[in-house]
């Protein structure tokens, strides 16, 4: 457990980043989002299916769904709706 807490600090000291502070990060992120554009319908479907799959995985004890069945169902729905090609 201690290694999990100490490891990021050790890695930061061993591999110090070249850039430590970005002044115009808000402008850079706005430009990046602008370049990406709005979410497509396929991306919205994929987001909804992913959230649904995570909820089913998290509640397998309550719902009784097998985790493997949830994964296969997620893949099948994504292929049927064209989220993945």
C-alpha positions as CSV (number, residue, x, y, z in Angstrom):
1,X,0.0,0.0,0.0
2,X,2.8,2.4,0.8
3,X,4.4,1.7,-2.6
4,X,1.1,2.8,-4.3
5,X,1.4,6.1,-2.5
6,X,5.1,6.6,-2.9
7,X,5.5,5.4,-6.5
8,X,4.1,8.6,-8.2
9,X,6.5,10.8,-6.2
10,X,9.5,8.6,-7.1
11,X,8.6,8.5,-10.8
12,X,8.1,12.3,-10.7
13,X,11.6,12.7,-9.3
14,X,13.2,10.2,-11.7
15,X,11.4,11.6,-14.8
16,X,10.9,15.3,-14.2
17,X,8.6,16.9,-16.7
18,X,10.1,19.4,-19.1
19,X,6.9,21.6,-18.9
20,X,5.8,22.2,-15.4
21,X,3.2,24.9,-15.9
22,X,1.0,25.8,-18.9
23,X,-0.2,29.4,-18.8
24,X,-2.9,29.3,-21.5
25,X,-4.4,25.9,-20.8
26,X,-8.0,27.2,-21.0
27,X,-7.5,28.6,-24.5
28,X,-5.7,25.4,-25.6
29,X,-8.5,23.2,-24.4
30,X,-11.2,25.4,-26.0
31,X,-9.4,25.2,-29.3
32,X,-9.0,21.4,-29.0
33,X,-12.8,21.0,-28.3
34,X,-13.6,23.3,-31.1
35,X,-11.5,21.3,-33.5
36,X,-13.3,18.1,-32.4
37,X,-16.7,19.5,-33.0
38,X,-20.0,18.3,-31.6
39,X,-20.6,14.7,-30.6
40,X,-22.1,12.6,-33.3
41,X,-25.1,10.4,-32.8
42,X,-22.9,7.3,-32.8
43,X,-20.7,8.8,-30.1
44,X,-23.8,9.6,-28.0
45,X,-25.1,6.1,-28.4
46,X,-21.7,4.7,-27.4
47,X,-21.5,6.8,-24.3
48,X,-25.0,5.7,-23.2
49,X,-24.2,2.0,-23.9
50,X,-20.9,2.3,-22.0
51,X,-22.5,3.9,-19.0
52,X,-25.2,1.2,-19.1
53,X,-22.5,-1.6,-19.2
54,X,-20.6,-0.1,-16.3
55,X,-23.8,0.1,-14.3
56,X,-24.6,-3.5,-15.1
57,X,-21.1,-4.6,-14.2
58,X,-21.2,-2.6,-10.9
59,X,-24.6,-4.2,-9.9
60,X,-24.0,-7.8,-10.9
61,X,-24.7,-8.9,-7.3
62,X,-28.1,-7.2,-7.4
63,X,-29.2,-7.8,-11.0
64,X,-27.7,-11.3,-11.3
65,X,-26.1,-10.5,-14.7
66,X,-22.9,-12.3,-15.4
67,X,-20.0,-9.9,-16.2
68,X,-19.1,-11.8,-19.3
69,X,-22.7,-11.6,-20.5
70,X,-22.7,-7.9,-20.0
71,X,-19.5,-7.5,-22.1
72,X,-21.0,-9.6,-24.9
73,X,-24.2,-7.7,-24.7
74,X,-22.4,-4.4,-24.9
75,X,-20.4,-5.5,-27.9
76,X,-23.5,-6.8,-29.7
77,X,-25.5,-3.6,-29.1
78,X,-22.6,-1.5,-30.3
79,X,-22.3,-3.5,-33.4
80,X,-26.0,-3.5,-34.1
81,X,-26.3,0.3,-33.7
82,X,-23.1,0.9,-35.7
83,X,-21.1,2.5,-32.9
84,X,-18.2,0.2,-33.8
85,X,-17.4,-1.0,-37.3
